[in-house]
Amino acid sequence: MARGQCLCGSVRYVVRGQLRDAIICHCRDCRRWHGTSPAMVAADRAAVEITGDELTWYETEDKPRRGFCRRCGASLFWDATERPSLTIAAGTLDDPTGTTVKAHIFTSHRQDYETTLPDDGLPHHPYSAPPGEASVS
């Protein structure tokens, strides 16, 4: 079981199931949403219980929705509703997370200040991760 919350604690969540290890996303949307390339974990949607009435979803027609706390502004969730999993900003998990980083995605979108990517031995995908790598299991 894992727990997490926004900065002010108004939105909390519990994951009663397996967390996918973190994937660091370098895409433009995620960088703008977080202010940098975020580490994101995921869990089966049915295993995530979210509490607090401050959760707000930013939605557009052509992109997944993004959940944040309307009180403190913390970025919490990325949700492609057609998928069985919910993606969670790893930085919002309580310590210890029990996760590790397993890949970098959208490395072709990295900012010019990210002059080099770490030689960490992990897969570096220029675009999205292969389906098996992004899934929870």
Biotite code that builds the C-alpha atoms (Angstrom):
import biotite.structure as struc

atoms = struc.array([
    struc.Atom([0.000, 0.000, 0.000], chain_id="A", res_id=1, res_name="MET", atom_name="CA", element="C"),
    struc.Atom([1.216, 3.491, -0.833], chain_id="A", res_id=2, res_name="ALA", atom_name="CA", element="C"),
    struc.Atom([-0.048, 6.877, 0.268], chain_id="A", res_id=3, res_name="ARG", atom_name="CA", element="C"),
    struc.Atom([0.432, 10.408, -0.973], chain_id="A", res_id=4, res_name="GLY", atom_name="CA", element="C"),
    struc.Atom([-0.933, 13.920, -0.956], chain_id="A", res_id=5, res_name="GLN", atom_name="CA", element="C"),
    struc.Atom([-0.665, 17.407, -2.378], chain_id="A", res_id=6, res_name="CYS", atom_name="CA", element="C"),
    struc.Atom([1.505, 20.096, -0.777], chain_id="A", res_id=7, res_name="LEU", atom_name="CA", element="C"),
    struc.Atom([-1.199, 21.408, 1.555], chain_id="A", res_id=8, res_name="CYS", atom_name="CA", element="C"),
    struc.Atom([-2.771, 18.014, 2.341], chain_id="A", res_id=9, res_name="GLY", atom_name="CA", element="C"),
    struc.Atom([-6.212, 18.922, 0.980], chain_id="A", res_id=10, res_name="SER", atom_name="CA", element="C"),
    struc.Atom([-6.045, 16.076, -1.576], chain_id="A", res_id=11, res_name="VAL", atom_name="CA", element="C"),
    struc.Atom([-4.865, 12.682, -0.362], chain_id="A", res_id=12, res_name="ARG", atom_name="CA", element="C"),
    struc.Atom([-4.768, 9.278, -1.978], chain_id="A", res_id=13, res_name="TYR", atom_name="CA", element="C"),
    struc.Atom([-4.163, 5.651, -1.083], chain_id="A", res_id=14, res_name="VAL", atom_name="CA", element="C"),
    struc.Atom([-3.020, 2.984, -3.541], chain_id="A", res_id=15, res_name="VAL", atom_name="CA", element="C"),
    struc.Atom([-4.112, -0.476, -2.493], chain_id="A", res_id=16, res_name="ARG", atom_name="CA", element="C"),
    struc.Atom([-2.169, -2.426, -5.067], chain_id="A", res_id=17, res_name="GLY", atom_name="CA", element="C"),
    struc.Atom([0.987, -2.477, -7.100], chain_id="A", res_id=18, res_name="GLN", atom_name="CA", element="C"),
    struc.Atom([2.721, 0.713, -8.228], chain_id="A", res_id=19, res_name="LEU", atom_name="CA", element="C"),
    struc.Atom([4.510, 0.747, -11.565], chain_id="A", res_id=20, res_name="ARG", atom_name="CA", element="C"),
    struc.Atom([8.065, 1.980, -11.157], chain_id="A", res_id=21, res_name="ASP", atom_name="CA", element="C"),
    struc.Atom([8.674, 5.584, -12.178], chain_id="A", res_id=22, res_name="ALA", atom_name="CA", element="C"),
    struc.Atom([9.136, 6.781, -15.735], chain_id="A", res_id=23, res_name="ILE", atom_name="CA", element="C"),
    struc.Atom([10.689, 10.221, -16.203], chain_id="A", res_id=24, res_name="ILE", atom_name="CA", element="C"),
    struc.Atom([8.827, 12.142, -18.889], chain_id="A", res_id=25, res_name="CYS", atom_name="CA", element="C"),
    struc.Atom([10.624, 14.876, -20.834], chain_id="A", res_id=26, res_name="HIS", atom_name="CA", element="C"),
    struc.Atom([7.628, 15.902, -23.016], chain_id="A", res_id=27, res_name="CYS", atom_name="CA", element="C"),
    struc.Atom([6.671, 19.565, -23.323], chain_id="A", res_id=28, res_name="ARG", atom_name="CA", element="C"),
    struc.Atom([3.282, 19.152, -21.643], chain_id="A", res_id=29, res_name="ASP", atom_name="CA", element="C"),
    struc.Atom([4.679, 17.402, -18.564], chain_id="A", res_id=30, res_name="CYS", atom_name="CA", element="C"),
    struc.Atom([7.531, 19.904, -18.237], chain_id="A", res_id=31, res_name="ARG", atom_name="CA", element="C"),
    struc.Atom([5.063, 22.782, -18.358], chain_id="A", res_id=32, res_name="ARG", atom_name="CA", element="C"),
    struc.Atom([2.744, 21.072, -15.889], chain_id="A", res_id=33, res_name="TRP", atom_name="CA", element="C"),
    struc.Atom([5.494, 20.301, -13.344], chain_id="A", res_id=34, res_name="HIS", atom_name="CA", element="C"),
    struc.Atom([8.115, 22.928, -14.164], chain_id="A", res_id=35, res_name="GLY", atom_name="CA", element="C"),
    struc.Atom([10.629, 20.181, -14.997], chain_id="A", res_id=36, res_name="THR", atom_name="CA", element="C"),
    struc.Atom([10.700, 16.599, -16.279], chain_id="A", res_id=37, res_name="SER", atom_name="CA", element="C"),
    struc.Atom([8.630, 14.648, -13.737], chain_id="A", res_id=38, res_name="PRO", atom_name="CA", element="C"),
    struc.Atom([8.954, 11.117, -12.447], chain_id="A", res_id=39, res_name="ALA", atom_name="CA", element="C"),
    struc.Atom([5.562, 9.416, -12.787], chain_id="A", res_id=40, res_name="MET", atom_name="CA", element="C"),
    struc.Atom([4.369, 6.119, -11.291], chain_id="A", res_id=41, res_name="VAL", atom_name="CA", element="C"),
    struc.Atom([1.073, 4.392, -12.087], chain_id="A", res_id=42, res_name="ALA", atom_name="CA", element="C"),
    struc.Atom([-1.457, 2.055, -10.488], chain_id="A", res_id=43, res_name="ALA", atom_name="CA", element="C"),
    struc.Atom([-4.590, 0.262, -11.555], chain_id="A", res_id=44, res_name="ASP", atom_name="CA", element="C"),
    struc.Atom([-7.397, 2.810, -11.432], chain_id="A", res_id=45, res_name="ARG", atom_name="CA", element="C"),
    struc.Atom([-9.524, 0.578, -9.196], chain_id="A", res_id=46, res_name="ALA", atom_name="CA", element="C"),
    struc.Atom([-6.695, 0.429, -6.617], chain_id="A", res_id=47, res_name="ALA", atom_name="CA", element="C"),
    struc.Atom([-6.534, 4.221, -6.125], chain_id="A", res_id=48, res_name="VAL", atom_name="CA", element="C"),
    struc.Atom([-8.783, 5.963, -3.605], chain_id="A", res_id=49, res_name="GLU", atom_name="CA", element="C"),
    struc.Atom([-8.670, 9.776, -3.740], chain_id="A", res_id=50, res_name="ILE", atom_name="CA", element="C"),
    struc.Atom([-10.093, 11.918, -0.934], chain_id="A", res_id=51, res_name="THR", atom_name="CA", element="C"),
    struc.Atom([-10.485, 15.655, -0.519], chain_id="A", res_id=52, res_name="GLY", atom_name="CA", element="C"),
    struc.Atom([-12.788, 18.061, -2.312], chain_id="A", res_id=53, res_name="ASP", atom_name="CA", element="C"),
    struc.Atom([-9.990, 20.305, -3.626], chain_id="A", res_id=54, res_name="GLU", atom_name="CA", element="C"),
    struc.Atom([-9.067, 17.981, -6.538], chain_id="A", res_id=55, res_name="LEU", atom_name="CA", element="C"),
    struc.Atom([-9.656, 19.689, -9.875], chain_id="A", res_id=56, res_name="THR", atom_name="CA", element="C"),
    struc.Atom([-9.244, 18.181, -13.333], chain_id="A", res_id=57, res_name="TRP", atom_name="CA", element="C"),
    struc.Atom([-7.777, 20.211, -16.178], chain_id="A", res_id=58, res_name="TYR", atom_name="CA", element="C"),
    struc.Atom([-9.285, 18.766, -19.343], chain_id="A", res_id=59, res_name="GLU", atom_name="CA", element="C"),
    struc.Atom([-8.852, 19.402, -23.059], chain_id="A", res_id=60, res_name="THR", atom_name="CA", element="C"),
    struc.Atom([-10.484, 17.633, -25.992], chain_id="A", res_id=61, res_name="GLU", atom_name="CA", element="C"),
    struc.Atom([-7.394, 16.013, -27.422], chain_id="A", res_id=62, res_name="ASP", atom_name="CA", element="C"),
    struc.Atom([-5.217, 15.247, -24.370], chain_id="A", res_id=63, res_name="LYS", atom_name="CA", element="C"),
    struc.Atom([-5.454, 13.278, -21.143], chain_id="A", res_id=64, res_name="PRO", atom_name="CA", element="C"),
    struc.Atom([-6.785, 15.165, -18.175], chain_id="A", res_id=65, res_name="ARG", atom_name="CA", element="C"),
    struc.Atom([-4.530, 16.312, -15.352], chain_id="A", res_id=66, res_name="ARG", atom_name="CA", element="C"),
    struc.Atom([-5.498, 16.390, -11.694], chain_id="A", res_id=67, res_name="GLY", atom_name="CA", element="C"),
    struc.Atom([-4.252, 19.066, -9.336], chain_id="A", res_id=68, res_name="PHE", atom_name="CA", element="C"),
    struc.Atom([-5.136, 20.623, -5.995], chain_id="A", res_id=69, res_name="CYS", atom_name="CA", element="C"),
    struc.Atom([-7.048, 23.840, -6.530], chain_id="A", res_id=70, res_name="ARG", atom_name="CA", element="C"),
    struc.Atom([-5.886, 25.108, -3.130], chain_id="A", res_id=71, res_name="ARG", atom_name="CA", element="C"),
    struc.Atom([-2.070, 24.712, -3.364], chain_id="A", res_id=72, res_name="CYS", atom_name="CA", element="C"),
    struc.Atom([-1.704, 23.977, -7.098], chain_id="A", res_id=73, res_name="GLY", atom_name="CA", element="C"),
    struc.Atom([0.195, 20.702, -6.674], chain_id="A", res_id=74, res_name="ALA", atom_name="CA", element="C"),
    struc.Atom([0.218, 18.495, -9.785], chain_id="A", res_id=75, res_name="SER", atom_name="CA", element="C"),
    struc.Atom([-0.958, 15.023, -8.786], chain_id="A", res_id=76, res_name="LEU", atom_name="CA", element="C"),
    struc.Atom([-2.451, 12.890, -11.572], chain_id="A", res_id=77, res_name="PHE", atom_name="CA", element="C"),
    struc.Atom([-2.278, 12.303, -15.336], chain_id="A", res_id=78, res_name="TRP", atom_name="CA", element="C"),
    struc.Atom([-5.322, 10.406, -16.536], chain_id="A", res_id=79, res_name="ASP", atom_name="CA", element="C"),
    struc.Atom([-5.950, 8.919, -19.962], chain_id="A", res_id=80, res_name="ALA", atom_name="CA", element="C"),
    struc.Atom([-9.445, 7.692, -19.092], chain_id="A", res_id=81, res_name="THR", atom_name="CA", element="C"),
    struc.Atom([-9.393, 4.931, -21.721], chain_id="A", res_id=82, res_name="GLU", atom_name="CA", element="C"),
    struc.Atom([-6.515, 3.231, -19.885], chain_id="A", res_id=83, res_name="ARG", atom_name="CA", element="C"),
    struc.Atom([-6.987, 0.903, -16.903], chain_id="A", res_id=84, res_name="PRO", atom_name="CA", element="C"),
    struc.Atom([-4.332, 2.756, -14.896], chain_id="A", res_id=85, res_name="SER", atom_name="CA", element="C"),
    struc.Atom([-3.995, 6.182, -13.310], chain_id="A", res_id=86, res_name="LEU", atom_name="CA", element="C"),
    struc.Atom([-0.612, 7.924, -13.498], chain_id="A", res_id=87, res_name="THR", atom_name="CA", element="C"),
    struc.Atom([0.588, 9.592, -10.294], chain_id="A", res_id=88, res_name="ILE", atom_name="CA", element="C"),
    struc.Atom([3.320, 12.196, -9.796], chain_id="A", res_id=89, res_name="ALA", atom_name="CA", element="C"),
    struc.Atom([5.974, 10.247, -7.871], chain_id="A", res_id=90, res_name="ALA", atom_name="CA", element="C"),
    struc.Atom([6.986, 13.324, -5.884], chain_id="A", res_id=91, res_name="GLY", atom_name="CA", element="C"),
    struc.Atom([3.585, 13.332, -4.167], chain_id="A", res_id=92, res_name="THR", atom_name="CA", element="C"),
    struc.Atom([4.100, 9.857, -2.654], chain_id="A", res_id=93, res_name="LEU", atom_name="CA", element="C"),
    struc.Atom([4.886, 9.582, 1.048], chain_id="A", res_id=94, res_name="ASP", atom_name="CA", element="C"),
    struc.Atom([8.355, 8.230, 1.930], chain_id="A", res_id=95, res_name="ASP", atom_name="CA", element="C"),
    struc.Atom([9.487, 5.573, 1.397], chain_id="A", res_id=96, res_name="PRO", atom_name="CA", element="C"),
    struc.Atom([8.013, 5.095, -2.065], chain_id="A", res_id=97, res_name="THR", atom_name="CA", element="C"),
    struc.Atom([9.354, 1.589, -2.705], chain_id="A", res_id=98, res_name="GLY", atom_name="CA", element="C"),
    struc.Atom([9.859, 2.501, -6.366], chain_id="A", res_id=99, res_name="THR", atom_name="CA", element="C"),
    struc.Atom([12.785, 3.091, -8.697], chain_id="A", res_id=100, res_name="THR", atom_name="CA", element="C"),
    struc.Atom([13.119, 4.831, -12.051], chain_id="A", res_id=101, res_name="VAL", atom_name="CA", element="C"),
    struc.Atom([12.745, 2.385, -14.946], chain_id="A", res_id=102, res_name="LYS", atom_name="CA", element="C"),
    struc.Atom([12.967, 4.566, -18.084], chain_id="A", res_id=103, res_name="ALA", atom_name="CA", element="C"),
    struc.Atom([13.053, 8.031, -19.652], chain_id="A", res_id=104, res_name="HIS", atom_name="CA", element="C"),
    struc.Atom([10.466, 8.934, -22.306], chain_id="A", res_id=105, res_name="ILE", atom_name="CA", element="C"),
    struc.Atom([10.125, 11.745, -24.863], chain_id="A", res_id=106, res_name="PHE", atom_name="CA", element="C"),
    struc.Atom([13.870, 12.365, -24.654], chain_id="A", res_id=107, res_name="THR", atom_name="CA", element="C"),
    struc.Atom([13.676, 14.023, -28.082], chain_id="A", res_id=108, res_name="SER", atom_name="CA", element="C"),
    struc.Atom([11.645, 16.803, -26.382], chain_id="A", res_id=109, res_name="HIS", atom_name="CA", element="C"),
    struc.Atom([14.115, 17.591, -23.613], chain_id="A", res_id=110, res_name="ARG", atom_name="CA", element="C"),
    struc.Atom([14.890, 21.256, -22.981], chain_id="A", res_id=111, res_name="GLN", atom_name="CA", element="C"),
    struc.Atom([18.174, 22.846, -24.021], chain_id="A", res_id=112, res_name="ASP", atom_name="CA", element="C"),
    struc.Atom([19.202, 23.178, -20.363], chain_id="A", res_id=113, res_name="TYR", atom_name="CA", element="C"),
    struc.Atom([19.049, 19.375, -20.139], chain_id="A", res_id=114, res_name="GLU", atom_name="CA", element="C"),
    struc.Atom([22.319, 19.228, -22.068], chain_id="A", res_id=115, res_name="THR", atom_name="CA", element="C"),
    struc.Atom([22.908, 15.573, -21.328], chain_id="A", res_id=116, res_name="THR", atom_name="CA", element="C"),
    struc.Atom([20.694, 12.778, -20.178], chain_id="A", res_id=117, res_name="LEU", atom_name="CA", element="C"),
    struc.Atom([22.034, 10.582, -17.403], chain_id="A", res_id=118, res_name="PRO", atom_name="CA", element="C"),
    struc.Atom([23.991, 7.542, -18.443], chain_id="A", res_id=119, res_name="ASP", atom_name="CA", element="C"),
    struc.Atom([21.989, 5.550, -15.927], chain_id="A", res_id=120, res_name="ASP", atom_name="CA", element="C"),
    struc.Atom([21.711, 2.313, -17.911], chain_id="A", res_id=121, res_name="GLY", atom_name="CA", element="C"),
    struc.Atom([17.951, 2.777, -18.268], chain_id="A", res_id=122, res_name="LEU", atom_name="CA", element="C"),
    struc.Atom([16.024, 2.792, -21.549], chain_id="A", res_id=123, res_name="PRO", atom_name="CA", element="C"),
    struc.Atom([15.830, 6.227, -23.170], chain_id="A", res_id=124, res_name="HIS", atom_name="CA", element="C"),
    struc.Atom([12.910, 6.486, -25.605], chain_id="A", res_id=125, res_name="HIS", atom_name="CA", element="C"),
    struc.Atom([12.735, 9.444, -28.022], chain_id="A", res_id=126, res_name="PRO", atom_name="CA", element="C"),
    struc.Atom([8.926, 9.288, -27.770], chain_id="A", res_id=127, res_name="TYR", atom_name="CA", element="C"),
    struc.Atom([6.537, 7.246, -25.602], chain_id="A", res_id=128, res_name="SER", atom_name="CA", element="C"),
    struc.Atom([7.472, 3.982, -23.951], chain_id="A", res_id=129, res_name="ALA", atom_name="CA", element="C"),
    struc.Atom([6.516, 0.665, -25.511], chain_id="A", res_id=130, res_name="PRO", atom_name="CA", element="C"),
    struc.Atom([3.131, -0.498, -24.125], chain_id="A", res_id=131, res_name="PRO", atom_name="CA", element="C"),
    struc.Atom([4.592, -3.244, -21.931], chain_id="A", res_id=132, res_name="GLY", atom_name="CA", element="C"),
    struc.Atom([7.030, -0.867, -20.289], chain_id="A", res_id=133, res_name="GLU", atom_name="CA", element="C"),
    struc.Atom([4.370, 1.692, -19.381], chain_id="A", res_id=134, res_name="ALA", atom_name="CA", element="C"),
    struc.Atom([1.877, -0.805, -17.974], chain_id="A", res_id=135, res_name="SER", atom_name="CA", element="C"),
    struc.Atom([1.316, -1.674, -14.329], chain_id="A", res_id=136, res_name="VAL", atom_name="CA", element="C"),
    struc.Atom([2.556, -5.220, -13.658], chain_id="A", res_id=137, res_name="SER", atom_name="CA", element="C"),
])
